[in-house]
Amino acid sequence: MSLSTNDNATSADDGCRCMDDGVSFGILNSLEDRSCTTANDGDPGIRLRGRDRCVPLTYGATCAPHDATYNPDYCRDYGIDCYRPWCYVADRDSCMMANSTVQRVYRSTYIAAEDGIDLYWSYTVCDGLDDWGDTIMPKQTLGGVTIQATTPHAYFPPYHYKKNEAGEILSVPGEEYWNNSIPFEGAMVEYLDRLQTLSDGDFDIRWTFGSRASKLIHPSSAYTASVQDVLDGLIDMAVGPIWVTGERLRMSTYTIPLFYSPTALIAPKPGENDKLGSQASKVLAPFEPGVWLMILLIITLTSLLSMWFSGEKKQRVKAVRRSSREHGRAEPKRLNCAIWGRLGLDACLRTFTYFFSAGIEQDHGASLPTKLLLFGFGAFILVVVSAYVANLAAFLTRANYTYVGTIEEATKQGWKICALPATKEELQVAWPDTQFVFSGAGAGSYHGLVDAWDANKCQAIVYGFANLELKNKLCERDLVITKSVVLENPVAWPIRSDYAAGVSYHIYEAEKKYGLNVEYLEAEFDARTEQPTCNVEYSSQDSESSDDYTKISLPNLFLPFVLWGSVAIIAFFLQLYGSRMKKKRRPGMGTMIGRNSSLGLTRSLAIKDDPDLHALRLEMYELNDDPDGLGPEEDIQPEELEDKSYHTAEDDNAIAQDNTILSASVPSSWSPCEL
């Protein structure tokens, strides 16, 4: 790109060039309300915004060190070279898009958009030097301005207040509010004073008061009224714990947030619940509901698997059929279903009994799948029962409370909740189903909220700040501040837009470099003042140690659950394998997992050492072709079973009687599956 020089002005092919003399003269000449006469030549000129300087109407039209001649204060404040040439550019967009020769431009602060004119200037258009590493940054952000500040017409210790003649802190403003001879005090007042000191003269504070008229405009909130005073230009900044809300942002700019204020639910203090149902439910408290469901599932599955592994169903069907034939009765309908139902009920009752007694069934002659299943179930019982017993005493002696401690619970119960009108928009958006009560005049502070509570207009309150007076009022009414956060509002100061960046800079630097913030000063204030008459901050864990009353959850019992599941799966597949080998008539394989081992040890224990088990073995042999899973060549011969030293006529009579009772207990016209 070729560059041409004309009157020390450099112009580029792409359109980024200095403004013509005639154009510049016409623009500046249009600012008649700022017209003046230059001191040196007596020519017509204009006054620069924010500077007590009169410059000619050709100011900035061509490349020249204009500030060295007309505005030396600018160079001193910003620490830049006054003799570097610059000019107003003809077209901002062309300069911003310039590619071959990149140009840097700035918006003019002396002739600004408020005048109905937008002018932009540049160094690089004039001298072509690099301007990328330089930042035009003032040594002072506010230039020593005096900021008129006040607090809202609603004292709120410890943040801002005045004292009476006796030196007592006032919580309700009177005529002293408009008396500038009585100083404001409090954490935020002290904080602003320290900011002023740290700014090293960048700004001063002149304390004043707000207008009475703004209170009439916003009768429900003194804080919104103070924002109105900033909007009307009566004050430069309002100092206090002022929430940033949508309504207020439409009225004024703000500093950066000082901190974030959680708006919490204030509800009645919990009362102890002595009802029988509440006391009875304590026995279930050590475990979470999911744990109880898992325990019931494991017990049920153990019952069904043990019933299947025992083969008892097949034996019962044969017994009923034989008894029906012997007594000339018809075979009951749906016999399998009836027997399955009764055996399932028996197995569940038996397994639940073992679980509640912390033991398992002892059967030396049980099959290998059954023994594996009971092994896993026994380990499960050991851990679960031990954990339950260890926690039960603590839960039985714990007091139960009736307490609505969250905004969700209050909404579910249909409570009416008193709230500040200033937060109406935010609350209705965040909690559309909640019944909020927004009172009129007098409800713009906690005094109005407490009055509404006393008038039974609501059953709870939402509020963000709790000073000493409010805490004592809550103690008198048995109200507590819960941990339920309803809203979280930024707290900042409404301020004149010209000063917002400067004051925000000092707020940021004070915390970053010196650790100074409002919350630190508030804590200092609270430490040296009296404390509330009771503890108003409450959560459901306040009256108990969370470690002592933590319910046992599913992850806590992961190992016993997995152990039982693993053993049950192994036993399941072993049972399937044994049944398959038996059908293939391969006893050598099936005897390893059958009811008795191939070594014959459990058979000896079951038959020869116990006459009662010998009688049961005789019945099983008569009802089953292969009761032991030993194969035909391993079955005990009938001659052995007829040995009178182990089997008597009374045993035969007892077996026959049992079968007759079982057959008679299942009528041919009834089936439990039809219920």
C-alpha positions in Angstrom: 0.0 0.0 0.0 1.4 3.4 -0.9 1.3 6.2 1.6 1.3 9.9 0.8 2.2 12.8 3.1 0.2 16.0 3.1 0.7 18.7 5.7 2.4 16.2 8.0 -0.7 13.9 7.7 -0.4 10.4 6.4 -3.2 8.9 4.4 -3.7 5.3 3.2 -5.2 3.8 0.1 -7.8 1.9 2.2 -9.4 5.1 3.5 -7.9 5.6 7.0 -6.8 9.2 6.9 -7.1 12.5 8.8 -10.2 14.5 8.7 -10.2 17.5 6.3 -9.8 21.0 7.8 -13.2 22.1 6.6 -15.0 19.0 8.0 -13.3 19.4 11.3 -14.0 23.1 11.5 -17.7 22.4 10.8 -18.0 19.7 13.4 -16.4 21.7 16.2 -18.2 24.9 15.2 -21.6 23.1 15.7 -20.9 22.8 19.4 -22.2 26.3 20.1 -22.9 25.7 23.8 -19.2 25.1 24.4 -17.9 28.0 22.3 -15.1 30.1 23.6 -12.2 32.4 22.5 -8.6 31.1 22.5 -6.3 32.8 24.9 -3.3 33.0 22.5 -4.9 34.2 19.3 -8.4 35.3 20.3 -9.8 33.1 17.6 -13.2 31.3 18.0 -12.9 27.9 19.7 -14.6 25.3 21.9 -14.0 24.0 25.4 -12.9 20.4 25.8 -15.2 18.2 27.9 -13.6 17.6 31.3 -10.8 20.1 30.7 -10.8 23.8 31.3 -9.1 24.4 27.9 -10.3 26.4 24.9 -9.0 25.0 21.6 -9.4 26.4 18.1 -11.9 24.9 15.7 -9.1 23.3 13.7 -8.0 21.3 16.8 -7.2 17.7 15.6 -7.9 18.4 11.9 -4.3 17.7 10.8 -1.3 15.8 12.1 0.3 17.9 14.8 1.3 17.7 18.5 -1.9 19.4 19.5 -1.7 18.5 23.2 1.7 20.1 23.7 0.2 23.5 22.7 -3.4 23.3 24.0 -3.7 20.5 26.6 -0.4 19.9 28.5 -2.4 18.6 31.6 -3.5 15.5 29.5 0.1 14.5 28.9 1.0 14.9 32.6 -1.9 12.9 33.8 -1.5 10.1 31.3 2.3 10.0 31.2 2.5 10.2 27.4 4.7 12.1 25.0 2.9 15.5 24.3 5.0 16.0 21.2 3.7 13.0 19.3 1.5 14.1 16.4 -2.1 12.9 16.0 -5.3 13.8 14.2 -9.0 13.0 14.1 -9.7 10.3 11.5 -12.3 10.7 8.8 -13.8 7.1 9.0 -13.5 4.9 12.0 -14.5 1.7 10.2 -11.9 2.1 7.5 -9.1 2.5 10.1 -10.3 -0.6 12.1 -10.4 -2.7 8.9 -7.0 -1.5 7.5 -4.9 -4.5 6.7 -1.8 -3.6 4.8 -0.9 -0.9 7.3 -2.7 -1.6 10.6 -3.9 1.5 12.3 -4.9 2.1 16.0 -7.7 4.5 16.8 -9.3 5.8 20.0 -12.7 7.4 20.8 -12.4 11.0 21.8 -13.4 11.7 25.4 -13.2 15.5 24.9 -15.8 15.6 22.2 -18.0 12.6 23.0 -21.2 11.0 22.0 -23.1 12.9 24.6 -22.6 16.0 22.4 -24.2 14.2 19.5 -20.8 13.8 17.8 -18.6 10.7 17.7 -14.9 11.6 16.9 -12.0 9.2 16.8 -8.3 10.0 16.7 -5.0 8.2 16.0 -1.3 8.5 16.4 -0.4 5.8 13.8 -2.1 7.6 10.9 0.3 10.5 11.4 3.7 8.9 12.2 3.3 5.3 11.1 5.0 4.1 14.4 4.1 1.0 16.2 1.4 1.6 18.8 0.6 -2.0 19.8 2.5 -2.2 23.1 1.4 1.1 24.5 -1.7 1.4 26.7 -3.0 4.8 27.4 -3.6 4.5 31.1 -4.1 7.4 33.4 -2.0 7.7 36.5 -5.3 8.5 38.3 -8.6 6.9 37.4 -10.8 9.6 38.8 -8.4 12.6 38.8 -9.1 13.8 42.3 -12.9 14.2 41.9 -15.1 14.8 44.9 -17.9 12.2 45.1 -21.1 13.1 46.9 -22.2 9.9 48.8 -24.9 9.0 51.2 -26.6 5.9 52.7 -30.2 4.8 52.2 -32.8 6.3 54.5 -32.9 3.1 56.4 -30.1 2.4 59.0 -28.8 -1.2 58.9 -26.1 -1.8 61.6 -23.4 -2.9 61.2 -23.2 -1.6 57.6 -24.4 2.0 58.1 -26.1 4.0 60.8 -25.9 7.1 63.0 -25.8 7.5 66.8 -28.0 9.6 69.0 -26.7 12.1 71.6 -26.2 9.3 74.1 -23.9 7.4 71.7 -26.4 4.6 71.1 -26.6 3.0 67.6 -29.9 3.9 65.9 -31.7 1.4 63.8 -34.5 3.7 62.6 -33.6 7.0 61.0 -35.0 10.3 62.3 -34.3 13.9 61.7 -30.6 13.3 62.4 -30.4 11.6 59.0 -30.5 15.1 57.3 -28.0 16.6 59.7 -24.6 16.5 58.1 -22.9 17.4 61.4 -23.7 13.9 62.7 -21.4 11.5 60.8 -22.4 8.2 59.3 -20.8 5.2 60.8 -20.6 1.4 60.1 -18.6 -1.2 58.2 -19.4 0.2 54.7 -18.7 3.8 55.7 -15.4 2.8 57.2 -14.6 0.7 54.1 -15.2 3.6 51.8 -13.0 5.9 54.0 -10.2 3.3 53.7 -10.6 3.1 49.9 -10.2 6.9 49.8 -7.0 6.7 51.8 -5.6 3.9 49.6 -6.5 5.8 46.4 -3.8 8.4 47.3 -5.9 11.4 46.5 -7.6 9.9 43.4 -11.0 10.8 44.9 -12.5 12.5 48.0 -15.9 11.8 49.7 -18.4 14.4 50.7 -21.1 12.8 52.8 -24.6 14.1 52.3 -28.2 12.8 52.5 -30.9 11.5 50.2 -34.0 13.4 49.2 -37.4 13.0 50.9 -39.1 12.9 47.5 -37.3 9.7 46.4 -39.0 8.0 49.4 -42.4 9.0 48.1 -41.5 7.6 44.7 -40.4 4.3 46.2 -42.2 3.9 49.5 -41.6 0.2 49.7 -37.8 0.4 49.6 -35.4 3.0 51.0 -32.6 1.3 49.0 -34.4 1.7 45.7 -35.1 5.3 46.7 -31.3 5.9 47.1 -30.8 4.5 43.5 -33.4 7.1 42.4 -31.3 9.9 43.9 -28.3 8.7 41.8 -30.5 8.6 38.7 -31.8 12.1 39.4 -28.2 13.4 39.8 -28.7 14.5 43.4 -25.9 12.2 44.7 -23.0 10.5 43.0 -23.1 7.2 44.9 -25.3 5.4 47.4 -23.4 3.4 50.1 -25.0 0.4 51.8 -25.8 -3.3 51.4 -27.7 -2.6 48.2 -28.8 -5.5 46.1 -28.4 -5.4 42.4 -31.8 -6.1 40.9 -33.3 -5.8 37.4 -35.4 -2.7 38.4 -32.3 -0.9 39.9 -30.1 -1.7 36.9 -32.5 0.1 34.7 -32.0 3.2 36.9 -28.2 3.3 37.5 -24.8 1.8 36.9 -23.1 -0.1 39.7 -19.6 -0.7 41.0 -18.3 -4.2 40.8 -20.0 -6.5 43.4 -18.7 -6.1 47.0 -19.9 -9.6 47.9 -22.8 -11.9 47.2 -25.7 -12.0 49.6 -27.7 -15.3 50.0 -31.4 -14.7 50.6 -32.4 -17.5 53.0 -35.7 -18.9 54.3 -36.6 -17.9 57.9 -39.0 -20.5 59.3 -40.5 -21.5 62.7 -38.1 -23.3 65.1 -38.4 -27.1 64.9 -40.6 -28.9 67.4 -40.1 -32.5 68.6 -42.4 -35.1 67.1 -43.6 -37.6 69.8 -46.2 -39.3 67.6 -46.3 -43.1 67.7 -45.7 -43.5 64.0 -42.6 -41.3 64.2 -41.2 -43.2 67.1 -41.9 -46.6 65.5 -40.2 -45.7 62.2 -36.9 -45.2 64.1 -36.2 -49.0 63.8 -35.9 -48.5 60.0 -33.7 -45.4 60.3 -30.2 -47.0 60.3 -30.5 -48.0 56.7 -31.5 -46.0 53.7 -34.7 -47.2 51.8 -32.6 -48.6 49.0 -30.7 -50.8 51.4 -33.9 -52.3 52.8 -35.2 -53.1 49.3 -31.9 -54.8 48.5 -32.1 -56.9 51.7 -35.6 -58.0 50.9 -34.6 -58.9 47.4 -31.6 -61.0 48.5 -33.7 -62.8 51.1 -36.4 -63.6 48.6 -33.9 -64.8 46.0 -32.1 -66.9 48.5 -35.4 -68.6 49.5 -36.3 -69.4 45.9 -32.9 -70.7 45.0 -32.6 -72.9 48.1 -36.1 -74.3 47.3 -35.0 -75.1 43.8 -31.6 -76.6 44.8 -33.3 -78.9 47.4 -35.6 -80.7 44.8 -38.4 -80.8 47.4 -41.0 -79.8 44.9 -40.6 -83.0 42.9 -40.8 -85.1 46.1 -44.0 -83.4 47.2 -45.7 -83.9 43.9 -45.0 -87.6 43.9 -46.2 -87.9 47.5 -49.6 -86.2 46.8 -50.1 -88.3 43.7 -49.4 -91.6 45.5 -51.6 -90.6 48.4 -54.4 -89.7 45.9 -54.1 -93.1 44.3 -54.0 -95.0 47.6 -57.2 -93.2 48.8 -59.0 -93.3 45.5 -59.2 -89.5 45.1 -58.8 -87.5 41.9 -55.5 -85.6 41.5 -55.9 -81.9 42.5 -56.0 -79.4 39.7 -52.9 -77.3 39.1 -51.0 -79.4 41.5 -47.6 -77.9 40.5 -48.8 -74.4 41.1 -50.3 -75.2 44.5 -47.1 -76.9 45.7 -44.9 -74.2 44.3 -46.9 -71.6 46.2 -46.8 -73.5 49.5 -43.1 -74.4 49.2 -42.2 -70.8 48.3 -44.0 -69.4 51.3 -42.3 -72.0 53.6 -38.9 -71.2 52.1 -39.4 -67.4 52.5 -40.5 -67.8 56.1 -37.7 -70.1 56.9 -35.1 -67.8 55.3 -36.5 -64.6 57.0 -36.3 -66.5 60.3 -32.7 -67.3 59.7 -31.9 -63.7 58.8 -33.7 -62.2 61.8 -31.9 -64.7 64.1 -28.5 -63.9 62.4 -28.0 -67.6 61.4 -28.4 -70.0 58.5 -29.8 -73.5 58.0 -27.4 -76.3 59.0 -27.8 -79.3 56.7 -24.7 -81.5 56.5 -26.2 -83.5 53.7 -27.1 -80.5 51.5 -25.9 -80.3 47.9 -22.9 -78.2 47.0 -24.9 -75.4 45.3 -27.0 -75.1 48.5 -23.9 -75.0 50.7 -22.4 -72.3 48.5 -25.6 -70.3 48.5 -25.8 -70.4 52.3 -22.2 -69.5 52.6 -22.7 -66.3 50.7 -26.0 -65.6 52.6 -24.2 -66.2 56.0 -21.5 -63.7 55.1 -24.2 -61.2 54.0 -26.1 -61.7 57.3 -22.9 -61.2 59.3 -22.1 -57.7 57.9 -25.7 -56.4 57.5 -26.9 -57.4 61.0 -23.7 -56.1 62.6 -24.0 -52.8 60.8 -27.7 -52.5 61.8 -27.2 -53.3 65.5 -24.2 -50.9 65.7 -26.4 -47.9 64.6 -29.8 -48.8 66.0 -29.3 -47.5 69.6 -28.2 -44.1 68.3 -31.3 -43.8 66.1 -33.7 -45.1 68.7 -32.6 -42.4 71.2 -32.6 -39.5 68.7 -35.3 -36.9 68.9 -37.5 -36.5 65.8 -38.4 -33.0 64.8 -41.2 -31.5 62.7 -39.5 -28.9 60.6 -39.9 -27.1 57.3 -36.4 -26.2 56.5 -36.3 -25.6 52.7 -38.1 -23.4 50.2 -39.2 -26.6 48.4 -40.9 -28.0 51.5 -42.6 -24.6 52.2 -43.9 -24.5 48.6 -45.1 -28.0 48.8 -47.1 -27.3 51.9 -48.6 -24.1 50.4 -47.1 -21.7 52.8 -47.3 -18.0 52.3 -43.9 -16.4 52.5 -43.2 -12.7 53.2 -40.5 -11.1 51.0 -39.2 -7.7 50.1 -40.9 -5.9 47.1 -37.4 -5.1 45.7 -36.8 -8.8 45.0 -40.3 -9.5 43.5 -39.2 -10.1 39.9 -36.3 -12.4 40.9 -38.3 -14.4 43.3 -41.3 -14.9 41.0 -38.9 -16.1 38.2 -36.9 -18.4 40.5 -39.9 -19.8 42.4 -43.1 -19.5 40.3 -45.1 -21.9 42.4 -44.4 -20.3 45.7 -47.0 -18.0 47.3 -45.0 -14.8 48.2 -46.5 -11.9 50.0 -45.1 -8.5 49.0 -46.4 -5.8 51.3 -46.6 -2.1 50.4 -45.2 0.8 52.4 -43.1 -0.1 55.3 -42.1 -3.5 54.0 -38.9 -2.4 52.4 -36.8 -3.6 55.3 -36.8 -6.4 57.8 -39.1 -4.3 60.1 -41.9 -4.6 57.6 -41.3 -8.3 57.2 -41.4 -8.9 60.9 -44.6 -6.8 61.2 -46.2 -8.9 58.4 -45.3 -12.1 60.3 -46.8 -10.7 63.5 -50.0 -9.9 61.6 -50.2 -13.6 60.5 -49.9 -12.6 56.8 -47.3 -15.4 56.2 -45.9 -18.5 57.7 -42.2 -17.9 56.7 -39.9 -15.1 55.6 -37.1 -14.8 53.1 -34.4 -12.3 53.8 -30.7 -11.8 53.0 -29.1 -9.9 55.9 -29.4 -10.6 59.6 -28.0 -8.0 62.0 -28.2 -8.1 65.8 -31.6 -6.4 66.0 -33.2 -8.8 63.5 -31.6 -11.8 65.2 -33.1 -10.8 68.5 -36.5 -10.3 66.9 -36.3 -13.8 65.5 -35.4 -15.2 68.9 -38.4 -13.6 70.4 -40.7 -15.2 67.8 -39.0 -18.7 67.8 -37.9 -18.2 64.2 -34.7 -19.6 62.8 -32.6 -18.9 59.7 -32.4 -22.1 57.6 -29.7 -23.2 55.3 -32.1 -23.1 52.3 -30.8 -20.4 49.9 -33.7 -18.9 48.0 -31.8 -16.3 46.0 -28.2 -15.0 45.8 -27.9 -11.3 44.9 -24.7 -9.4 44.2 -24.3 -6.4 46.6 -22.8 -3.3 45.0 -23.1 0.5 45.1 -25.2 2.4 42.6 -22.9 5.2 41.2 -22.7 7.9 38.6 -21.5 6.3 35.3 -18.5 8.6 35.1 -17.1 7.3 38.3 -18.1 3.6 38.1 -14.9 2.3 36.6 -12.6 4.4 38.9 -14.3 3.3 42.1 -14.5 -0.3 40.9 -10.8 -0.2 40.2 -10.0 0.9 43.8 -12.4 -1.8 45.2 -10.6 -4.5 43.2 -7.1 -3.2 44.1 -8.0 -2.9 47.8 -8.9 -6.6 48.1 -6.2 -7.9 45.7 -3.3 -6.0 47.3 -4.4 -5.4 50.8 -7.1 -8.0 51.6 -9.5 -5.3 52.4 -13.2 -6.0 51.9 -16.6 -5.3 53.5 -17.0 -8.7 55.0 -13.7 -8.4 56.9 -14.8 -5.1 58.5 -18.3 -6.5 59.2 -16.6 -9.4 61.1 -14.6 -6.9 63.1 -17.7 -5.0 64.0 -19.6 -8.1 65.1 -16.7 -9.3 67.3 -16.8 -6.1 69.3 -20.5 -5.8 69.8 -23.0 -7.8 71.8 -24.3 -11.2 70.5 -27.9 -12.2 69.9 -29.9 -13.8 72.7 -30.1 -17.2 70.9 -28.7 -19.1 68.0 -30.9 -18.3 65.1 -29.0 -20.2 62.4 -30.3 -23.7 62.2 -30.1 -26.8 60.1 -31.4 -30.3 60.6 -27.9 -31.3 61.7 -27.5 -28.6 64.4 -28.8 -30.8 67.3 -26.9 -33.9 66.3 -23.5 -35.0 64.9 -23.8 -35.9 61.3 -21.3 -38.7 61.8 -23.4 -40.3 64.5 -26.6 -40.3 62.4 -25.4 -41.0 58.9 -27.6 -43.7 57.4 -26.0 -46.7 55.8 -26.3 -46.6 52.1 -25.9 -49.1 49.3 -22.2 -48.2 48.6 -21.4 -49.0 52.2 -22.6 -52.5 51.8 -21.2 -53.0 48.4 -18.9 -55.9 49.4 -21.5 -58.2 51.1 -23.9 -57.6 48.2 -21.3 -58.5 45.6 -20.1 -61.5 47.6 -23.6 -62.9 47.9 -24.3 -62.2 44.2 -21.1 -63.9 43.1 -21.7 -67.0 45.2 -25.4 -67.2 44.1 -24.3 -67.1 40.4 -21.8 -69.9 41.0 -24.3 -72.0 42.8 -26.9 -71.4 40.1 -24.6 -72.7 37.3 -23.5 -75.6 39.4 -27.1 -76.7 39.9 -27.7 -76.4 36.2 -24.6 -78.5 35.5 -25.6 -81.1 38.0 -29.1 -81.4 36.6 -27.6 -81.8 33.1 -25.2 -84.5 34.1 -28.0 -86.4 35.9 -30.2 -86.4 32.8 -27.3 -87.8 30.8 -26.9 -90.5 33.4 -23.3 -89.6 34.2 -23.2 -90.1 37.9 -19.4 -89.6 38.2 -19.9 -86.0 37.2 -23.1 -85.3 39.1 -22.0 -86.7 42.4 -19.5 -83.9 42.9 -22.3 -81.4 43.4 -25.2 -83.6 44.4 -26.8 -83.8 47.8 -24.2 -86.3 49.1 -20.5 -86.4 48.0 -19.2 -89.4 46.1 -17.1 -90.2 49.2 -20.2 -91.2 51.0 -19.3 -89.3 54.1 -22.5 -87.2 54.3 -24.6 -90.2 53.6 -23.1 -92.0 56.6 -23.8 -88.9 58.8 -27.3 -88.5 57.6 -28.4 -92.2 57.7 -26.5 -94.3 60.1 -25.9 -91.8 62.8 -29.3 -90.3 63.0 -32.5 -92.4 63.1 -34.7 -89.4 62.3 -32.7 -88.6 59.2 -32.8 -92.3 58.3 -36.6 -92.2 58.3 -36.6 -89.1 56.1 -34.2 -90.8 53.8 -36.5 -93.8 53.4 -39.4 -91.5 52.4 -37.3 -89.7 49.9 -36.1 -93.0 48.4 -39.7 -94.2 48.0 -40.7 -90.9 46.2 -37.6 -90.4 44.1 -35.8 -92.7 41.8 -32.5 -91.1 42.7 -32.8 -88.9 45.8 -29.1 -88.5 46.4 -27.9 -87.7 42.9 -25.6 -90.7 43.3 -26.7 -92.7 40.2 -28.4 -96.1 40.3 -25.2 -98.0 41.2 -24.7 -95.7 44.3 -28.2 -95.7 45.6 -28.7 -97.2 49.0 -30.5 -100.6 48.6 -33.9 -101.1 50.1 -32.5 -103.8 52.3 -30.4 -101.3 54.0 -33.3 -99.0 54.6 -35.4 -101.9 56.0 -32.8 -102.5 58.7 -35.0 -102.6 61.8 -32.2 -101.0 63.9 -32.8 -97.8 62.0 -36.3 -98.0 60.7 -39.5 -99.1 62.5 -43.2 -99.6 61.8 -44.0 -96.3 63.6 -41.8 -94.5 61.0 -43.8 -96.0 58.1 -47.1 -95.0 59.8 -45.8 -91.4 60.3 -44.7 -91.1 56.6 -48.1 -92.4 55.4 -49.9 -90.1 57.7 -47.9 -87.0 56.4 -48.6 -87.9 52.8 -52.4 -88.3 53.5 -52.5 -84.9 55.2 -50.7 -83.2 52.3 -53.0 -84.8 49.8 -56.1 -83.9 51.8 -54.9 -80.3 52.2 -55.0 -79.7 48.5 -58.7 -80.2 47.3 -59.2 -81.1 43.7 -61.4 -78.1 43.1 -59.1 -75.4 44.5 -55.9 -73.8 43.3 -54.0 -70.8 44.9 -53.1 -69.6 41.4 -56.7 -68.7 40.8 -56.8 -66.2 43.7 
